[in-house]
Every structure is written in structure tokens, then in C-alpha cells.
């Protein structure tokens, strides 16, 4: 497993990393998945206080406590569950960012977070206050670095322009290239992209035939267009899953591709495809027959 540096920081993370949202809610079932990931060289684990109302952080904290100083731990803040437990609301106030971190640290059984991420954002947010809060936590040694998880240009652009943030977690794949428009500016700001949604709900795996036939298309692709483009990917590269990972990791701004796994079998499938991806050398040619859309809103 190769590592890449995140932005201008000294943090290095594995090219394939584990999105912990998909983990089982039972420690005994989640632990083998996490231990397999570590055994195979994955060192970056991403969670959020929102997931399972904090239970996901508890699971991750319990499973990773023995490995804490050998891994890079990321979590997110900004979404707050409503008192009735039905839905959540946005709160990016400095008070909540600080309080949210304290609660996450307890659940994650650690005294620091490697990368603390703003979990979204709106144009009405006070960037000066938000960035001040993150910088304060960094100076206090409670976080090493900070970033954002956003696909809204009118949110992440001012965030990067006015801060020392090192990362943006963005949905990006062969079938959803909207983020690509902003890669250069993110890189120029001294940050990296960490991708999510990289196998497009399973469409970019070797189950693509069944999944595409049972779909109504994906993003701007009609069902017919989707089936055809996936067929061509398999024809040209032999392995759709491997091609999807190779494509995501082909751009230097991308530090890691986050994948989810509910069990060891799913993780092994991703790890196998990652190894095969190393043998693909002409992945750029895929751009000749897949769409390049842009964000239509929040610009």
C-alpha cells in the first residue's frame, strides 16, 4: 500500500482508506474489518459525529485504540441531531465546533484528532469564526490539521482562500467528474482531495452488469449510456473496479480514495482491485468516452 502526503502538511495517508460509516454497529463485527485494513497497510480512517448519532465514532474508537499512534484518524463536525432524534440541523458556530470536538474525543477514546473536518457548510457561515475555531484547536494540540467535506464551490472556495485547511473530501469517480473543475485551485491552495463515492454505489465494481441493468441511470447518464460506458471500461481495461480506483488515484491532488466495507469480503475485493489498479498505465484514455460535468448549483 502506497502513502501520499495530504496537502502542505506532514501527514501521509494510504492511497486506499476506510470510510467507517459502513461498518457494522457491533464492535465484534467491525473489529476484524479494521484490523484487516491495518494489516494490509491502510492507515487512514474517516468517521463523523453524525454517523449513527455518535455510535460510529464509539465503534471506531474501540477498534483503533490499540493502534492509535500508527494510524491517521479523521472525523467531522457541523451537523447536530435534533432533540427528537428525527433529522439534524447545521451548526458551525465556534462553540459547537469546540464542544463537538470534546465529545468526539471521548467517543473515539483519543486526546487528539489528526484531521478535523467541517462536515458541509453554507454561504451564510462566518468563515472568520469557523477558521479561528479550527486554528485555536490546532494551537491547543487537540487537532493536528483541519479540512472540509463539501461539494459546494461557494463553500469550499472561501474556506481554502482564508485558511490553512489541508483537505476536501469530495464525491468523485469515473461517472461523476464534477469535482475535477476545482482540482487545480484546491492544489494551489496547498490542500489535497480525499474522494468518496468512488465506486458509484457499486456501479464501478465487477457487479456492474447487474447493478446497471437494475438502475435508472446515474447522475447525467441514462440507463443506456451507463450500460454502454461500463461495457467499454471493461472492454478496454479488463476490470471495472480496478479501473475506477486507478482513475481516482491518477490525479496528483488526490491523496486517498475512501472506500466503505461492511465486512472483510468487501474490503478484500477493494484491496484486490487496488493491487490490479497498479498495473493500469493508460487510465487517462478513459476521459475520451466518459462525461465531464460541472456543478450546476452553489457556485
C-alpha positions in Angstrom: 0.0 0.0 0.0 1.4 3.4 -1.0 1.0 6.5 1.0 0.5 10.1 -0.1 1.1 13.4 1.7 -2.0 15.4 2.5 -1.6 19.0 1.2 1.2 21.0 2.6 1.0 19.1 5.9 3.4 16.4 7.2 0.6 13.8 7.4 0.8 10.9 5.0 -2.2 8.6 4.4 -2.7 5.4 2.5 -4.0 5.6 -1.1 -6.9 3.4 -0.1 -8.6 4.3 3.1 -11.6 3.2 5.1 -14.8 5.1 5.3 -16.1 3.9 8.6 -19.8 4.9 8.1 -20.4 1.4 6.6 -19.0 -0.5 9.5 -21.3 -2.9 11.5 -22.7 -1.4 14.7 -21.3 -4.2 16.7 -17.6 -4.0 17.8 -17.0 -7.7 17.4 -18.1 -7.5 13.8 -16.4 -4.2 13.0 -13.0 -5.1 14.5 -12.0 -7.7 12.0 -12.6 -5.3 9.2 -10.5 -2.6 10.8 -7.7 -5.0 11.7 -7.6 -6.4 8.2 -7.4 -2.8 6.8 -4.4 -2.1 9.1 -2.8 -5.4 8.3 -2.9 -4.6 4.6 -1.3 -1.1 5.0 -4.4 1.1 5.3 -3.7 3.9 7.8 -6.5 6.4 7.2 -9.9 6.1 8.9 -12.7 8.5 8.4 -15.8 8.9 10.5 -18.2 11.7 11.7 -20.1 12.6 14.8 -23.3 12.4 12.7 -23.0 8.7 11.8 -25.3 6.6 13.9 -25.7 9.5 16.3 -22.1 9.1 17.5 -22.2 5.3 17.8 -19.9 5.0 14.7 -17.2 7.1 16.5 -17.5 4.8 19.6 -17.1 1.7 17.4 -14.1 3.2 15.6 -12.5 4.4 18.9 -12.8 1.0 20.5 -11.4 -0.8 17.5 -8.5 1.6 16.9 -7.4 2.4 20.4 -4.6 -0.2 20.3 -3.3 1.2 17.0 -3.8 4.9 17.7 -0.3 6.2 17.1 0.1 4.2 13.9 -3.0 5.5 12.1 -4.4 8.8 10.9 -7.9 9.5 12.3 -10.3 11.9 10.8 -13.8 12.9 11.9 -16.3 15.7 11.1 -18.4 18.3 12.8 -21.2 20.7 12.0 -24.4 18.5 11.8 -26.4 18.3 15.0 -29.1 15.7 15.6 -32.4 17.3 16.6 -33.6 16.6 20.2 -36.3 14.2 19.0 -33.7 12.2 17.0 -35.5 12.8 13.8 -33.2 14.6 11.4 -30.4 17.1 12.1 -29.6 20.8 11.7 -26.5 22.8 10.8 -24.4 24.5 13.5 -20.9 25.7 12.5 -20.5 28.1 15.4 -17.1 28.1 17.2 -18.9 27.0 20.4 -20.3 23.9 18.7 -17.0 23.1 16.9 -15.2 23.1 20.2 -17.9 21.2 22.1 -18.3 18.8 19.2 -14.6 18.0 19.3 -14.6 17.3 23.0 -17.5 14.8 22.5 -15.8 13.2 19.6 -12.6 12.8 21.5 -14.4 10.9 24.3 -16.2 8.6 21.8 -13.0 8.0 19.9 -11.0 7.3 23.0 -8.2 9.6 22.0 -6.8 13.0 23.0 -6.3 14.4 19.5 -7.7 14.2 16.0 -5.4 14.1 13.0 -7.7 15.8 10.5 -10.9 17.6 11.9 -13.3 18.3 9.0 -16.2 20.7 8.7 -19.0 18.4 7.5 -20.5 20.7 4.9 -21.1 24.4 5.0 -23.4 27.2 3.7 -22.8 30.6 2.2 -24.2 32.1 5.4 -21.4 30.7 7.6 -19.0 33.0 9.2 -15.7 31.8 7.8 -13.6 34.0 10.0 -15.2 32.5 13.1 -15.0 28.9 11.8 -11.4 29.2 10.8 -10.5 30.8 14.1 -12.1 27.9 15.9 -10.1 25.3 14.0 -6.9 27.3 14.4 -7.5 27.6 18.1 -8.0 23.8 18.4 -4.8 23.3 16.4 -2.8 25.5 18.7 -4.2 23.7 21.7 -2.9 20.4 20.3 -6.4 18.9 20.1 -6.2 18.6 16.3 -3.2 18.2 14.1 -4.8 19.7 10.9 -8.3 20.6 9.6 -10.2 20.3 6.4 -13.7 20.3 4.9 -16.1 17.8 3.3 -18.0 19.8 0.7 -19.0 19.7 -3.0 -20.2 23.3 -3.0 -17.7 25.7 -4.7 -19.2 28.7 -2.9 -18.4 27.0 0.4 -15.1 25.3 -0.1 -13.5 28.1 -2.1 -13.8 30.8 0.6 -12.8 28.2 3.2 -9.5 27.4 1.4 -8.9 31.0 0.4 -8.9 32.2 4.0 -7.4 29.2 5.9 -4.6 26.7 6.1 -7.0 23.8 5.6 -5.3 20.7 4.1 -8.1 18.6 2.6 -11.5 18.4 1.0 -13.5 15.2 1.0 -15.4 15.2 -2.3 -17.6 12.8 -4.3 -15.6 11.9 -7.4 -15.5 8.9 -9.8 -15.3 8.0 -13.4 -19.1 8.6 -13.5 -19.1 11.8 -11.5 -16.2 14.1 -12.5 -17.8 17.4 -11.4 -15.1 18.0 -8.8 -12.4 17.9 -11.4 -13.0 21.6 -12.4 -11.7 22.6 -8.9 -8.7 20.3 -8.5 -6.1 22.9 -9.7 -7.4 25.6 -7.4 -7.5 23.2 -4.4 -4.0 22.0 -5.1 -2.8 25.6 -5.5 -4.2 26.4 -2.0 -1.9 23.8 -0.5 -4.6 21.2 0.0 -5.5 17.7 -1.2 -8.7 15.9 -2.2 -9.9 12.8 -0.5 -12.5 11.1 -2.6 -15.7 9.4 -1.6 -18.4 7.7 -3.7 -15.6 6.4 -5.9 -17.3 3.2 -6.9 -20.6 5.0 -7.6 -22.9 2.9 -5.4 -21.4 -0.3 -6.7 -21.8 0.5 -10.4 -18.0 0.8 -10.8 -17.3 -2.7 -9.5 -17.3 -6.0 -11.3 -21.0 -6.4 -10.5 -21.7 -3.5 -12.9 -23.8 -5.6 -15.3 -26.4 -6.5 -12.7 -26.3 -3.1 -11.0 -26.6 -1.0 -14.1 -29.4 -3.2 -15.5 -31.3 -2.6 -12.3 -30.7 1.1 -12.3 -32.4 4.1 -13.8 -29.1 5.5 -14.9 -26.6 7.5 -12.7 -26.0 11.2 -12.5 -26.4 12.6 -16.0 -26.1 9.1 -17.6 -29.2 7.4 -18.9 -29.5 3.7 -18.2 -28.5 3.0 -21.8 -25.5 5.4 -21.6 -24.5 3.9 -18.3 -24.5 0.3 -19.6 -22.5 1.3 -22.7 -19.8 3.2 -20.8 -19.3 0.5 -18.3 -19.1 -2.1 -21.0 -16.4 -0.1 -22.7 -14.5 0.3 -19.5 -14.4 -3.4 -19.0 -13.5 -3.9 -22.7 -10.6 -1.6 -22.5 -9.3 -2.2 -19.0 -10.5 -5.7 -18.2 -11.6 -4.8 -14.7 -14.1 -2.1 -13.9 -13.4 -1.9 -10.2 -9.6 -1.7 -10.7 -10.1 1.0 -13.4 -12.3 3.0 -11.1 -9.6 3.1 -8.4 -6.8 3.7 -10.9 -8.7 6.7 -12.4 -9.3 8.3 -9.0 -5.6 8.0 -8.0 -4.3 9.2 -11.3 -4.6 12.9 -10.3 -1.8 14.2 -8.1 -4.3 16.4 -6.0 -6.0 13.2 -4.7 -4.4 11.9 -1.5 -6.6 8.9 -1.0 -9.8 7.1 -2.1 -12.1 6.3 0.7 -14.0 3.1 0.4 -16.6 1.6 2.6 -16.8 -2.1 3.7 -19.4 -3.8 5.8 -17.3 -7.0 6.1 -13.9 -8.5 5.4 -15.1 -9.8 2.0 -16.0 -6.4 0.7 -12.7 -5.0 2.0 -10.7 -7.8 0.3 -12.5 -7.1 -3.0 -11.4 -3.4 -2.8 -7.8 -4.4 -1.8 -7.6 -6.8 -4.7 -8.8 -4.2 -7.1 -6.3 -1.7 -5.7 -3.5 -4.1 -6.5 -4.8 -4.6 -10.0 -5.1 -0.9 -10.5 -1.3 -0.6 -10.1 -0.9 -2.4 -13.4 -3.1 0.0 -15.4 -1.0 2.6 -17.2 -3.3 4.2 -19.8 -6.1 5.3 -17.5 -6.2 8.8 -18.9 -7.7 7.5 -22.1 -10.9 6.9 -20.2 -11.6 10.6 -20.4 -12.2 10.2 -24.1 -15.5 8.5 -23.6 -16.9 9.5 -20.2 -18.7 12.7 -19.4 -17.1 15.8 -17.7 -20.0 17.6 -16.0 -19.7 20.6 -13.6 -21.5 21.7 -10.5 -24.7 23.4 -11.7 -25.6 24.9 -8.3 -23.8 26.5 -5.3 -21.2 28.2 -7.5 
